[in-house]
């Protein structure tokens, strides 16, 4: 139960961090609106930061900075999951590569992105009808 509570708390923190970063990026780029995105800098930045963070933190937690499982989950699943789920996709793909499953990793990343975009389009099309 503690692990779940910490993941929920971490998710709230990560979501607030993403909202702040995206809002700041939009204020700094006044040409960008939800209707006419120039380049989604806020989302791009949080995704890239999240990828770097999950790589460095998960590795550190496995070696130099061991954490109890519930705190590890709070940070990696909660905070980074709330900040961006793209970081999880990147870490899982890299884990497959490190396990020698390169083809499976490439398929996972391509399928996730392609299917994700396709499903977002399908959802948009369905909602418009």
C-alpha positions in Angstrom: 0.0 0.0 0.0 2.9 2.4 0.8 4.4 1.7 -2.7 1.1 2.6 -4.4 0.7 5.8 -2.3 4.3 6.9 -3.2 3.7 6.2 -6.9 0.6 8.3 -6.8 2.3 11.1 -5.0 5.3 10.9 -7.4 2.9 10.9 -10.4 1.3 14.1 -9.1 4.7 15.7 -8.7 5.8 14.7 -12.2 2.5 15.8 -13.8 2.9 19.2 -12.2 6.5 19.4 -13.4 5.4 18.6 -17.0 2.6 21.2 -16.8 5.0 23.8 -15.6 7.6 23.0 -18.3 5.1 22.9 -21.1 3.5 26.2 -20.0 6.9 27.9 -19.7 7.9 26.7 -23.2 4.6 28.0 -24.7 5.1 31.4 -23.0 8.6 31.6 -24.4 7.4 30.7 -27.9 4.3 32.9 -28.5 3.8 31.7 -32.0 3.0 28.2 -30.6 -0.7 27.5 -29.8 -2.5 24.2 -29.4 -4.2 24.8 -32.7 -1.0 25.7 -34.6 2.0 24.1 -33.0 5.3 25.5 -34.4 7.3 22.8 -32.6 6.1 21.3 -29.3 9.2 22.4 -27.4 7.7 21.8 -23.9 6.8 18.2 -24.7 10.0 17.6 -26.6 12.1 18.9 -23.7 10.3 16.9 -21.0 10.5 13.8 -23.1 14.3 14.2 -23.6 14.9 15.1 -20.0 12.8 12.2 -18.9 14.8 9.8 -21.1 18.1 11.1 -19.6 16.7 11.0 -16.1 15.4 7.4 -16.3 18.7 6.2 -17.8 20.8 7.8 -15.2 18.6 7.2 -12.2 17.7 3.6 -12.9 21.4 2.8 -13.4 22.4 4.7 -10.2 19.6 2.9 -8.2 21.0 -0.4 -9.4 24.5 0.4 -8.3 25.8 3.5 -6.5 22.5 4.7 -5.0 20.4 1.7 -4.0 16.9 2.6 -2.9 14.2 0.7 -1.3 11.8 -0.6 -4.0 8.9 1.7 -3.0 11.1 4.8 -3.4 12.5 3.6 -6.7 9.0 3.0 -8.0 7.9 6.5 -6.7 10.6 8.2 -8.7 10.9 6.0 -11.8 7.2 5.1 -12.3 5.6 8.0 -10.4 7.6 11.1 -11.0 9.0 10.2 -14.4 5.8 8.5 -15.4 3.9 11.7 -14.6 6.5 13.8 -16.3 6.6 11.6 -19.4 5.9 8.0 -20.3 8.2 8.3 -23.3 11.1 7.8 -20.8 9.7 4.4 -19.9 9.5 3.4 -23.6 13.1 4.5 -24.1 14.3 2.6 -21.0 12.5 -0.6 -21.9 13.8 -0.5 -25.4 17.3 0.1 -24.2 16.9 -2.8 -21.7 16.0 -5.1 -24.6 19.1 -3.9 -26.6 21.3 -4.5 -23.6 19.8 -8.0 -23.3 20.8 -8.7 -27.0 17.2 -8.4 -28.2 18.0 -5.6 -30.8 15.4 -6.7 -33.3 12.7 -6.9 -30.7 13.7 -3.5 -29.3 13.5 -1.8 -32.7 10.2 -3.4 -33.4 8.9 -2.3 -29.9 9.9 1.3 -30.5 8.6 1.5 -34.0 5.4 -0.3 -33.2 4.8 1.9 -30.1 5.3 5.1 -32.0 3.5 4.0 -35.2 0.5 2.4 -33.5 0.4 5.2 -30.9 0.1 7.8 -33.7 -2.4 5.7 -35.6 -4.6 5.2 -32.5 -4.4 8.9 -31.7 -5.6 9.6 -35.3 -8.3 7.0 -35.0 -9.5 8.4 -31.7 -9.6 11.9 -33.2 -11.5 10.7 -36.3 -14.0 8.8 -34.2 -14.6 11.8 -31.9 -15.2 14.0 -35.0 -18.0 11.8 -36.3 
